[in-house]
Amino acid sequence: MHAGMWIKLNGLMNRPNWHRINLDIADAVKINLKDYILSDPYREGEYALYIPDKAGVWTLEANTIFKASFLKELFLSHQIQVDLAQIFYRAPNYQHPGAHVDLGQNGDLYGAGLNWTVDPDDAEMTWYEMPKIEGTNTKRSETDQNMEWPLEQLKEIDRLCIGQTPTLVRTDVPHTVDMGNNERWLISARFLWHWSWDDYTKTLKGLIIE
């Protein structure tokens, strides 16, 4: 993250951390996601992180995971073009010791994702105040970069069980997942030409469930 970024972050903290989105995703995915990933979890161009029985992160092209009819409907009805999907796996009760903000390829904050889980969810996505100290930069791939802090340095501000309802979530403030007893596979759709939380909320304004 750029050195002067903290000056701009105070204004981010008084905005919502999530919005439920009125979008039909029942027929969106064309593959059995878990079978596809686990058949070759180190597939070139997709793999970012995989620790068996703990956690994993992959990036899939939109056409690999989503049906053409779903992508077409998003574009025609809502002028949305999905750029890619990030896939996040957590094993039951596995707790990562840190929380992070997402970074784009240029090192700037990346603001949001449209998320839902493949199966019923008993975990909670958790958000924290932005700390005053710089965290540790991690770059696992071109599409998986972040800055992370230990949880003991952070103050919780919000939490939500995402579940199988499409939910727009903040990724430009520290966040993690407080795991429950269920295995968790989550899809995070990222849009073309969108970077900030405001970009996403403006595009999805008509679909936000108040």
C-alpha positions as CSV (number, residue, x, y, z in Angstrom):
1,M,0.0,0.0,0.0
2,H,1.2,3.5,-0.7
3,A,2.8,5.3,2.3
4,G,0.3,8.1,2.4
5,M,-2.8,5.9,2.2
6,W,-3.6,6.1,6.0
7,I,-4.4,9.8,5.7
8,K,-7.4,8.9,3.4
9,L,-8.7,5.9,5.4
10,N,-10.6,7.6,8.2
11,G,-13.3,8.6,5.7
12,L,-13.8,4.9,4.8
13,M,-14.7,3.8,8.3
14,N,-18.2,5.4,8.5
15,R,-19.5,3.5,5.5
16,P,-21.4,0.2,5.6
17,N,-19.3,-3.0,5.4
18,W,-21.9,-5.0,3.5
19,H,-25.1,-4.9,1.5
20,R,-27.4,-7.9,0.7
21,I,-28.0,-7.9,-3.1
22,N,-31.2,-8.9,-4.9
23,L,-29.6,-11.1,-7.6
24,D,-30.6,-14.7,-8.7
25,I,-27.5,-16.9,-8.6
26,A,-29.4,-20.2,-8.4
27,D,-28.2,-21.1,-12.0
28,A,-25.0,-19.0,-12.2
29,V,-22.3,-21.6,-11.8
30,K,-21.6,-24.2,-14.5
31,I,-19.1,-26.4,-12.8
32,N,-19.0,-28.5,-9.6
33,L,-16.6,-26.0,-7.9
34,K,-15.1,-28.3,-5.3
35,D,-14.6,-31.1,-7.8
36,Y,-13.0,-28.8,-10.3
37,I,-10.6,-27.2,-7.8
38,L,-9.6,-30.4,-5.9
39,S,-9.0,-32.4,-9.1
40,D,-6.0,-30.1,-9.7
41,P,-5.6,-27.6,-6.8
42,Y,-2.3,-26.3,-8.3
43,R,-3.6,-25.6,-11.7
44,E,-1.4,-23.0,-13.5
45,G,-2.8,-19.6,-13.7
46,E,-5.5,-20.3,-11.0
47,Y,-3.6,-21.4,-7.9
48,A,-2.6,-18.8,-5.3
49,L,-2.6,-20.7,-2.0
50,Y,-3.6,-24.2,-0.9
51,I,-2.9,-25.8,2.5
52,P,-4.8,-29.1,2.5
53,D,-7.3,-29.3,5.4
54,K,-6.8,-25.7,6.2
55,A,-7.3,-23.1,3.5
56,G,-7.0,-22.2,-0.2
57,V,-7.3,-19.3,-2.6
58,W,-7.8,-19.6,-6.4
59,T,-8.6,-17.1,-9.2
60,L,-10.9,-18.4,-12.0
61,E,-11.7,-16.6,-15.2
62,A,-15.4,-15.7,-15.4
63,N,-16.1,-18.0,-18.3
64,T,-14.6,-21.0,-16.4
65,I,-17.0,-20.8,-13.5
66,F,-20.1,-18.9,-14.6
67,K,-22.7,-19.9,-17.3
68,A,-22.8,-17.7,-20.4
69,S,-26.5,-17.0,-19.8
70,F,-25.7,-15.6,-16.3
71,L,-22.9,-13.4,-17.5
72,K,-25.1,-12.2,-20.4
73,E,-28.0,-11.4,-18.1
74,L,-25.8,-9.4,-15.8
75,F,-24.5,-7.3,-18.7
76,L,-27.9,-6.7,-20.4
77,S,-29.9,-6.0,-17.3
78,H,-27.4,-4.3,-15.1
79,Q,-24.4,-3.3,-17.3
80,I,-22.1,-5.5,-15.2
81,Q,-19.1,-7.4,-16.7
82,V,-17.6,-10.0,-14.4
83,D,-13.8,-9.9,-14.7
84,L,-12.9,-12.9,-12.5
85,A,-14.0,-15.0,-9.5
86,Q,-11.8,-15.5,-6.5
87,I,-12.5,-18.8,-4.7
88,F,-11.8,-19.1,-0.9
89,Y,-11.7,-22.4,1.0
90,R,-11.5,-22.8,4.8
91,A,-11.6,-26.1,6.7
92,P,-14.0,-26.4,9.6
93,N,-12.9,-24.5,12.7
94,Y,-9.6,-23.4,11.0
95,Q,-8.9,-19.8,12.2
96,H,-6.3,-17.7,10.4
97,P,-4.4,-15.5,12.9
98,G,-4.6,-12.3,10.9
99,A,-7.0,-10.0,9.0
100,H,-6.2,-8.2,5.8
101,V,-7.2,-5.6,3.2
102,D,-7.2,-6.4,-0.5
103,L,-4.8,-4.7,-2.8
104,G,-4.9,-4.2,-6.5
105,Q,-2.0,-5.0,-8.9
106,N,-0.7,-1.4,-8.4
107,G,-0.7,-1.7,-4.6
108,D,-3.8,0.5,-4.0
109,L,-6.7,-0.6,-1.9
110,Y,-9.3,-2.8,-3.7
111,G,-12.8,-2.1,-2.4
112,A,-15.3,-4.9,-2.7
113,G,-16.4,-8.3,-3.9
114,L,-19.8,-9.8,-4.6
115,N,-19.7,-12.9,-2.4
116,W,-21.8,-16.0,-1.6
117,T,-21.0,-19.5,-0.3
118,V,-21.5,-22.8,-2.2
119,D,-23.1,-24.6,0.8
120,P,-24.8,-23.5,4.0
121,D,-22.6,-21.3,6.0
122,D,-22.1,-21.0,9.8
123,A,-19.0,-18.8,9.7
124,E,-19.0,-15.0,10.1
125,M,-17.1,-12.5,8.0
126,T,-15.6,-10.0,10.5
127,W,-14.4,-6.5,9.9
128,Y,-12.0,-4.4,12.0
129,E,-11.0,-0.8,12.4
130,M,-8.1,0.3,10.2
131,P,-5.0,0.3,12.4
132,K,-2.6,3.2,12.6
133,I,0.4,1.0,11.9
134,E,1.3,-0.5,8.5
135,G,0.8,-4.2,8.1
136,T,2.7,-6.9,6.2
137,N,2.4,-7.0,2.5
138,T,1.7,-10.4,0.9
139,K,1.7,-11.2,-2.8
140,R,0.7,-14.8,-3.7
141,S,-0.2,-14.0,-7.3
142,E,-1.1,-11.0,-9.5
143,T,-4.7,-11.3,-8.4
144,D,-4.1,-12.1,-4.8
145,Q,-2.3,-9.3,-3.0
146,N,-3.0,-8.0,0.5
147,M,-1.8,-6.3,3.6
148,E,-2.3,-8.1,6.9
149,W,-2.2,-7.5,10.6
150,P,-2.4,-9.9,13.6
151,L,-5.9,-10.1,15.1
152,E,-4.6,-9.1,18.5
153,Q,-3.7,-5.7,17.1
154,L,-7.2,-5.0,15.7
155,K,-10.6,-3.8,17.1
156,E,-13.7,-5.6,15.7
157,I,-16.4,-3.3,14.2
158,D,-18.8,-5.6,12.4
159,R,-19.6,-9.3,11.5
160,L,-22.0,-11.1,9.2
161,C,-22.8,-14.7,8.1
162,I,-22.6,-14.3,4.3
163,G,-24.3,-17.6,3.4
164,Q,-25.8,-18.4,0.1
165,T,-27.3,-14.9,-0.5
166,P,-25.3,-12.6,-2.8
167,T,-23.7,-10.0,-0.6
168,L,-21.5,-7.1,-1.5
169,V,-18.7,-6.9,1.1
170,R,-16.0,-4.4,1.9
171,T,-12.5,-5.5,1.3
172,D,-10.7,-2.1,1.8
173,V,-10.8,-2.4,5.6
174,P,-9.3,-5.3,7.6
175,H,-11.4,-8.4,7.4
176,T,-11.3,-12.1,8.0
177,V,-13.6,-15.1,8.6
178,D,-14.5,-16.4,12.0
179,M,-15.0,-20.1,11.1
180,G,-17.6,-22.4,12.4
181,N,-18.1,-26.2,12.1
182,N,-18.9,-26.3,8.4
183,E,-16.4,-26.5,5.6
184,R,-16.6,-23.3,3.6
185,W,-16.2,-22.6,-0.1
186,L,-16.9,-19.1,-1.1
187,I,-17.2,-17.4,-4.5
188,S,-16.2,-13.7,-4.8
189,A,-17.1,-12.1,-8.1
190,R,-15.0,-9.1,-9.1
191,F,-16.2,-6.7,-11.8
192,L,-14.4,-5.2,-14.8
193,W,-13.5,-1.5,-14.3
194,H,-14.4,-1.6,-10.6
195,W,-11.9,-0.8,-7.9
196,S,-13.4,1.1,-5.0
197,W,-16.4,0.4,-2.7
198,D,-18.1,3.3,-4.3
199,D,-17.7,1.8,-7.8
200,Y,-19.5,-1.3,-6.7
201,T,-22.2,0.4,-4.7
202,K,-23.1,2.8,-7.5
203,T,-23.3,-0.1,-10.0
204,L,-25.4,-2.3,-7.7
205,K,-27.5,0.6,-6.2
206,G,-30.8,-0.7,-7.7
207,L,-30.2,-4.2,-6.4
208,I,-29.3,-3.4,-2.8
209,I,-31.8,-4.8,-0.3
210,E,-32.6,-2.1,2.2
